[in-house]
Amino acid sequence: MYSRILEPRGGGAIHLTLEGYNSNITFEVDSRCRRAQIEAYAEVNSGPTVEAIDRLALRESSEGVELVLPAEATGGTMISSFGGTSVMNISSGVVVSGGTIAIGRGDADMMINGKRIQVRGGKTYINGKLVEGDDNGAAAGDPPAVIHLRAILPPGSSAKGKSYNGDVHSVGVTQVRLKSYNGDVRALGVGEESKLKSYNGNIAVGAVGDARPQVWAETYNGDISVLDDNVRLRPKTYNGDVLYPR
């Protein structure tokens, strides 16, 4: 496993934004933490993923601290499909209309209905197995691995997370804005007004103590679960259920 720790210049509570493609993002508040730490790691020891981690840099301003993992760092092409129409990053020359996907140039790495579809060197693979090309049963090569972004934050910090093709979780962060385009969103220990959104995944939310925060939760294809009675939920789901504690 390759790992790197990034730290902002100052200590104390911060507002942190993490954004990544093909990335799982986690925020955690630790009462012992005095200075935020962001760990970027992947289950590899060399190659393009390690190079992408080494290029990561924090951006700090009066509005907070930001770390963005660009799509090209993980070789990914983001596709979100709703009702037969898809919207995406087109850095690889991909065009989608209705249920038809056309890749105009370059390689692509996408998740559709739980299947990983890769286009590399003119060959197409589904879940690592060659389905089009001239190498019988070949593997999909060595595409960049998933990069995990994990932040440990001092108390009083707030967080904003966005992932394309990955989960976004928070634990103990009282105010959050979490969004995933193809993954689950989970916020535990919310204490202030927060917003959660997933375009193709489930949402779960729980409050801290008796805070009774107001939480907006929206998913286009998944369930919304409230884990305790202290959340004042404002739910919206287009294809799923809203589940309350019994």
N, C-alpha and C positions, 0 to 999 in steps of 0.2 A: 504493500500500500504506500502511496506517495501522499504526503501531507504538507501543508504550509499554513502558518499562522500569520494573520495580518492584524495590526492594532492601530486605532486612531491615535492622533498625537496627544489628545487630552484624556483625562479620566472623568469618572462620573457618568451619570445618566445621559443617554444620547437618543436621537431618533435615527434608526438604521434602516436603510433600504437595500434589499438584496434582490437581484433579478438574474434569472438564468434560463438557458435553453437546455433541454434534456438534463435538468438538474433537480435534485431534491433539496429543499431549503428548510432549515429548522432554526427557530429562535428559542432561547431559554434564558430565563432570569435566574441568577444565582445570588443569594443574599451576601455571599462572601466576595463577590466580584467587585472590584474597584475601577477596573478599566476594561472596556469591551475587547473581546477577542473574536475574530472570525477565522474559522478553520475551513480551508478548501482541501478536499481530499478525494482520491479515487483509488479503485482497486487495481492499480497498475504501478509499475516502477519506472517506465520509460515511454517514449513515444510522444505523439501529438497532444495527448491529454496532460502529461507532465509539463510540456512546453506551455500549454494554455494556462495551467495553474501558476507557473512562474511569471507569466505576463500580467497577472491580475494586480490591480492597484486600487486603493481606496481613493474616492473623491470626497473631500471635506469642504463644507461651506457653512454659512450661518443657518442653513435649513437642516443640517444634519450630515450624516456619513452615508455614502452610497458605494455599492460594489455591484458591477454589472458584468455578467459572463455572456459575451456575445454569441450569436448563433454559430458563427464560423469557428468558434473555439471548440465546439463539440461536433462539428460536421453535420449539424441538424437542419432540417427543414420543418418548420412548424405548420401543422395542418389542424384546423378545428372545423368540424363538420356539424351543421345544424339543419335538419330537415332537408337533406340532400344537397345543400349548397355549402361549399367550404371556403374558408378565408385563410390566407397563409403568408408567410415570408417567402418571397420569390427570388432569393439570392441565387438559387440554382436554376432559374428559368422555368419554374413549375407553374402550370396553369390548371385551374380546376373549374369545371362547370358542371353543376349537378353532381352526378356520381362519377364523372370521368376525370382522371388525373393524367396530365401530359407533362413529362419532364423534358424541357427543351434543350438543356445543356448542363454539363457538370454532374457531380455526384449528389445524392440525397440520402437522408436518413430520417424516417418518419414512423410515427405510431398511428395505426388505424385500427379501431375496434380491437385493441389489445395485441395486435400483431406488429412486429417491427419489420418494416420494409426498407431495404437498403438498395441503392443503385450505386455501384462502384466499378469504374472502368468499363462501363457499357454492359455490365452484368447486373441482374436483378436477383435479390435474395429475400426470402421471407423467413423470419426467425432463424437466420444464419444459414439456411439451405438454399442452394442455387436453384432457381426456377427458370432462368433464361440466361443463356450464355454458352460457352464452349468448353467448360470444365465440368466434367461429370461428377456431381456430388461435392464440388469444392465448397470450402467455407467462405464466409464473406470478407476474409482478410482481417485486418486489425483496425477496425474503426475506433474512433475516440470513445473512451469509456464515459459512463455517467459521472459527473462531478457533483459531489455533495458540498453544500455550503451550510455550515453550522456556526451559529453565533451564540456566545455566552455574554449576557448583558448585565450591567449593574441594575439594582432596583430603581424603579421610576422611569426606565427606558420605554420607548415605544418602537413599533416595528411596522415596516411595509415590505411585503414579499410578493414576488410574481414569478411563476415558473411556467414555461412552455414544455409540456411532456414531463411532468414531475409533480411530486407532492409538496405541499407547503404546510408546515406545522409550527405551532407556537405553544410554549409551556410557561405559564407564570408572567407573561407579558400582558399588562392590563389593558393596553390600547393597541389594536392591530388593524391593518388593512392587508388582507391576504387574498391572493387570486391565483388560480391555476387554470390553464387552458386544456390540460389533459391529465388530470390527477386529482387526488383528494386534498381537501383543506380541513385542518383540525386545529382548533384554538381552545386551549385549556387554561383556566385561571384568568379569564377576561374580567376586567373590573370597570372599564369605561366604555363609552360608545365605540363600536367597532363595526367593520364591514368585511364580509366574507363572500367570495364568489368563485364558482367553478363552472366551466363550460362543459366538462365531461367527467364528472366525479362526484363523490359524496362529500358532505360537509357535516362536521360535528363541532359543537361548541359547549363549553362549560364555564361557569362563573367562579369567581373567588369569593369566599365568605358570603356576606349578605349584601354585596355591592349592587345587585340587580341592574346590571348594565343593559342598555338597549343595543341590540345587535341586528344588523341587516344581513340576511343570508340569502343568496340567490344561486341556483344551479339550473342549468339547462337540461342536464341528463344525469340525474342522481338524486339521492335522498338527503334530507336535512335532519340531523339528529340533535336534540337538546338533551344534554347529559344531566341537568339538574333544574330545579324549579326556579332558580334565582335569575335566569336569563329572560329578559323581555324581548322576545324574538319577533322580528319583522321578516317572515319567510316569503320566498317566491321560488317555485320550482315548476318547470315546464314539462318535465317527464320524470316524476318521482314522487315520493311521499315525504310528509313532514312528521317526524316521530318525536313524541314528548315522553318524558319519564312517567312510569306508571306509579 
